[in-house]
Amino acid sequence: MVPTPANIKKMKALEKKKLTNFAKIKNSLIEALVKKNNSHALKILLYIAKDIQQFKAGFEIVKITLDAKELCKYTGLSSKSLTSNLLKMMETTISFFENEHEEHFTLLPRVHIAYGGVIEVDMYAKIFNLISEVTNKYTSINLTNLMKLKSKHSIRMMMLLEYINGFSKDIGKNKRYLLEELNGMFGTNYKHTKDFVRFILVPVKKELDTFSKLSFIHTLYLDKDDVTRGGRPSAKGINLFLSEFQESDCRIRTPSHDEALS
């Protein structure tokens, strides 16, 4: 494209549009959200996060105005489903444990649905600030890809992968999770790692490979000190590795069997 004034203006407009398809959320909120069961509620909150800078934080409560038609179009929800999911968000709590005390917040303490397609929601300033803060510890979520996902487990995994993608190259784009942690985050109750892999990881990877630029490979986290009757180490969890990066020098290789044991 020739860099004329008109083309430069068009390029800037396209870049601005591209940036609006990302939501920036602090990782402490990510960790809390992935434990919730309602995938539609996650999409609504991320839609709010997409345009978070247009809202002004108050001292205690932030009032947010949304276009119901645009929200339904973006998230793929019907108007009836949107209302029911907003009500579910009113029942969803986010908890914080800091400095020997704890706080519990309702995700949306107030929802007002007006005639004409306007929705007003209230949000506590502490939740709002977690969403709006742009620091070195934020996770940038591609909303265009996330909105295509149908499975709540795929949405949770994508958020985890975006979180892992924020790790520095020195640390490595991977993270280990014990089975207990995975059950807590995905709302499951599997007793064996192999069952979690079969019923959660396999279908999730299939959907992410279709709709998301970020996907994963995994290895079992094997405990060398816990040997089964067959003489094999017991699987205690999984090691998650990003399988795709935007930078060509960041691609990972599949870990060896010995590395999986470590």
C-alpha positions as CSV (number, residue, x, y, z in Angstrom):
1,M,0.0,0.0,0.0
2,V,1.4,3.4,-1.1
3,P,1.9,5.6,2.0
4,T,-0.3,8.5,1.0
5,P,-2.2,10.5,3.6
6,A,-5.4,8.7,2.8
7,N,-3.8,5.3,3.0
8,I,-2.0,6.2,6.3
9,K,-5.4,7.2,7.8
10,K,-7.0,4.0,6.6
11,M,-4.1,1.9,8.1
12,K,-4.4,3.6,11.4
13,A,-8.2,3.0,11.4
14,L,-7.6,-0.7,10.7
15,E,-5.0,-0.9,13.4
16,K,-7.3,0.7,15.9
17,K,-10.1,-1.7,15.0
18,K,-7.7,-4.6,15.4
19,L,-6.7,-3.4,18.9
20,T,-10.3,-3.3,20.1
21,N,-10.5,-7.0,19.7
22,F,-8.3,-7.5,22.6
23,A,-9.2,-7.3,26.3
24,K,-6.5,-6.6,28.9
25,I,-7.2,-8.2,32.3
26,K,-4.9,-8.7,35.3
27,N,-3.9,-12.2,35.9
28,S,-5.3,-12.3,39.4
29,L,-8.8,-11.9,37.9
30,I,-8.0,-14.5,35.2
31,E,-7.2,-17.1,37.8
32,A,-10.5,-16.4,39.5
33,L,-12.6,-16.3,36.3
34,V,-11.4,-19.6,34.9
35,K,-12.8,-21.4,38.0
36,K,-16.4,-20.3,37.2
37,N,-18.7,-22.5,35.2
38,N,-20.6,-20.0,33.1
39,S,-18.8,-19.4,29.7
40,H,-21.4,-16.8,28.6
41,A,-20.7,-14.7,31.7
42,L,-17.0,-14.8,30.8
43,K,-17.8,-13.5,27.3
44,I,-19.9,-10.7,28.7
45,L,-17.2,-9.6,31.1
46,L,-14.6,-9.7,28.4
47,Y,-16.8,-7.7,26.1
48,I,-16.9,-5.0,28.8
49,A,-13.1,-5.3,29.1
50,K,-12.7,-4.6,25.3
51,D,-14.0,-1.0,25.7
52,I,-13.1,-0.6,29.4
53,Q,-11.4,2.8,28.8
54,Q,-14.6,4.5,27.9
55,F,-16.0,4.0,31.4
56,K,-14.9,6.0,34.4
57,A,-14.2,4.4,37.7
58,G,-16.0,5.8,40.7
59,F,-15.0,5.6,44.3
60,E,-16.9,2.4,45.1
61,I,-19.2,1.6,42.1
62,V,-18.6,1.9,38.3
63,K,-21.7,2.4,36.2
64,I,-21.4,0.8,32.7
65,T,-23.8,1.3,29.8
66,L,-24.0,-1.3,27.1
67,D,-25.8,-1.6,23.8
68,A,-27.8,-4.9,24.1
69,K,-28.0,-5.5,20.4
70,E,-24.2,-5.1,19.9
71,L,-23.5,-7.2,22.9
72,C,-25.7,-10.1,21.7
73,K,-24.1,-9.9,18.2
74,Y,-20.6,-10.0,19.6
75,T,-21.1,-12.8,22.1
76,G,-23.6,-14.8,20.0
77,L,-26.3,-14.7,22.8
78,S,-30.0,-14.2,22.3
79,S,-31.7,-11.4,24.2
80,K,-33.4,-13.9,26.5
81,S,-30.1,-15.7,27.1
82,L,-28.3,-12.4,27.7
83,T,-30.8,-11.5,30.5
84,S,-30.5,-14.9,32.2
85,N,-26.7,-14.8,32.1
86,L,-26.6,-11.2,33.5
87,L,-28.6,-12.5,36.4
88,K,-26.2,-15.4,36.8
89,M,-23.4,-12.9,37.0
90,M,-25.2,-11.2,39.8
91,E,-24.9,-14.5,41.7
92,T,-21.2,-14.9,40.9
93,T,-18.7,-13.9,43.5
94,I,-15.0,-13.1,43.1
95,S,-12.9,-13.6,46.3
96,F,-9.6,-12.0,47.3
97,F,-7.3,-13.3,50.0
98,E,-4.6,-10.8,51.0
99,N,-2.6,-10.0,54.1
100,E,-4.4,-12.3,56.4
101,H,-7.9,-11.1,55.4
102,E,-10.4,-11.9,52.7
103,E,-12.9,-10.0,50.6
104,H,-15.8,-11.3,48.5
105,F,-17.4,-9.3,45.7
106,T,-20.5,-9.9,43.6
107,L,-19.4,-9.6,40.0
108,L,-22.3,-7.4,39.0
109,P,-24.2,-6.0,42.1
110,R,-26.9,-4.3,39.9
111,V,-28.3,-4.8,36.4
112,H,-30.8,-2.4,34.8
113,I,-32.4,-3.4,31.4
114,A,-34.1,-0.4,29.8
115,Y,-36.5,-0.3,26.9
116,G,-34.8,0.5,23.7
117,G,-31.9,-2.0,24.0
118,V,-29.8,-0.2,26.7
119,I,-28.3,-2.2,29.6
120,E,-26.8,-0.5,32.6
121,V,-24.7,-2.6,35.0
122,D,-22.8,-1.7,38.2
123,M,-19.4,-3.1,39.0
124,Y,-17.4,-2.7,42.2
125,A,-14.3,-0.4,41.6
126,K,-12.0,-3.2,42.8
127,I,-13.2,-5.5,40.0
128,F,-13.2,-2.7,37.5
129,N,-9.6,-1.7,38.4
130,L,-8.4,-5.3,37.9
131,I,-9.8,-5.3,34.4
132,S,-8.6,-1.8,33.4
133,E,-5.1,-1.8,34.9
134,V,-2.5,-2.1,32.2
135,T,0.7,-3.4,33.8
136,N,3.5,-5.7,33.0
137,K,1.4,-8.5,34.5
138,Y,-1.7,-8.3,32.3
139,T,-3.0,-11.0,29.9
140,S,-4.2,-9.9,26.5
141,I,-7.1,-12.0,25.3
142,N,-8.1,-12.2,21.6
143,L,-11.8,-11.8,21.8
144,T,-12.5,-12.5,18.1
145,N,-11.2,-16.1,18.6
146,L,-12.7,-16.5,22.1
147,M,-16.2,-15.6,21.0
148,K,-16.1,-18.5,18.4
149,L,-15.6,-21.1,21.1
150,K,-18.6,-23.1,22.2
151,S,-17.2,-25.2,25.1
152,K,-16.7,-23.6,28.4
153,H,-13.7,-25.8,28.9
154,S,-12.2,-24.4,25.7
155,I,-12.7,-20.9,26.9
156,R,-11.0,-21.6,30.2
157,M,-8.1,-23.2,28.4
158,M,-7.7,-20.3,26.0
159,M,-7.6,-17.9,28.9
160,L,-4.9,-20.1,30.5
161,L,-2.9,-20.2,27.3
162,E,-3.1,-16.4,27.0
163,Y,-1.9,-16.3,30.6
164,I,1.0,-18.6,29.9
165,N,1.8,-16.7,26.7
166,G,2.5,-13.7,28.9
167,F,5.4,-15.5,30.5
168,S,8.9,-14.2,29.6
169,K,11.1,-16.3,27.3
170,D,13.5,-16.9,30.1
171,I,10.8,-18.5,32.2
172,G,9.4,-20.5,29.3
173,K,6.0,-20.7,27.8
174,N,4.8,-23.6,29.9
175,K,3.2,-24.3,33.2
176,R,2.6,-27.4,35.4
177,Y,-0.7,-28.1,37.0
178,L,-1.6,-30.9,39.4
179,L,-4.8,-32.8,38.9
180,E,-6.4,-31.1,41.9
181,E,-5.6,-27.7,40.4
182,L,-7.1,-28.7,37.0
183,N,-10.3,-30.0,38.7
184,G,-10.6,-26.7,40.5
185,M,-10.1,-24.5,37.5
186,F,-12.3,-26.5,35.1
187,G,-15.0,-27.4,37.5
188,T,-14.4,-31.1,37.2
189,N,-13.8,-34.0,39.7
190,Y,-11.7,-36.5,38.0
191,K,-9.7,-39.0,40.1
192,H,-7.3,-39.9,37.4
193,T,-5.2,-37.7,35.2
194,K,-5.8,-39.9,32.2
195,D,-9.6,-39.3,32.4
196,F,-9.0,-35.5,32.5
197,V,-6.9,-35.8,29.4
198,R,-9.4,-38.0,27.6
199,F,-12.6,-36.1,28.4
200,I,-11.3,-32.5,28.7
201,L,-7.9,-32.0,27.0
202,V,-8.6,-34.0,23.8
203,P,-11.8,-32.2,22.8
204,V,-10.5,-28.8,24.0
205,K,-7.4,-29.1,21.8
206,K,-9.6,-30.1,18.8
207,E,-11.7,-26.9,19.2
208,L,-8.7,-24.7,19.8
209,D,-6.8,-26.1,16.8
210,T,-9.8,-25.1,14.7
211,F,-10.6,-21.6,16.0
212,S,-7.6,-20.3,18.0
213,K,-4.1,-19.2,17.0
214,L,-3.0,-20.4,20.4
215,S,-3.2,-24.1,21.1
216,F,-1.1,-26.5,23.3
217,I,0.6,-29.8,23.6
218,H,0.9,-31.6,26.9
219,T,2.9,-34.2,28.7
220,L,2.0,-36.1,31.9
221,Y,3.6,-34.9,35.1
222,L,4.9,-38.2,36.5
223,D,6.0,-38.6,40.1
224,K,9.1,-40.9,40.1
225,D,8.7,-41.5,43.9
226,D,5.1,-42.8,43.4
227,V,5.2,-46.0,41.4
228,T,2.1,-48.0,40.4
229,R,1.7,-51.8,40.6
230,G,3.0,-52.1,37.1
231,G,6.2,-50.4,38.0
232,R,5.4,-47.1,36.2
233,P,5.5,-43.7,37.9
234,S,2.1,-42.3,38.8
235,A,0.6,-39.4,36.8
236,K,-0.1,-36.5,39.2
237,G,-0.9,-33.8,36.6
238,I,0.1,-32.3,33.3
239,N,2.7,-30.0,31.8
240,L,1.1,-27.5,29.4
241,F,3.2,-26.1,26.6
242,L,2.1,-23.5,24.0
243,S,2.3,-25.1,20.5
244,E,2.2,-21.9,18.5
245,F,3.7,-18.4,18.8
246,Q,3.7,-15.2,16.8
247,E,7.5,-14.9,17.0
248,S,9.3,-17.5,14.9
249,D,12.1,-17.9,17.5
250,C,9.7,-18.9,20.3
251,R,8.5,-22.2,19.0
252,I,8.8,-25.0,21.5
253,R,9.8,-28.6,21.0
254,T,8.0,-31.6,22.5
255,P,9.6,-32.4,25.8
256,S,11.4,-35.7,26.1
257,H,10.2,-38.5,28.4
258,D,13.0,-37.6,30.9
259,E,12.0,-34.0,30.9
260,A,8.4,-34.9,31.6
261,L,9.6,-36.9,34.7
262,S,11.4,-33.9,36.1
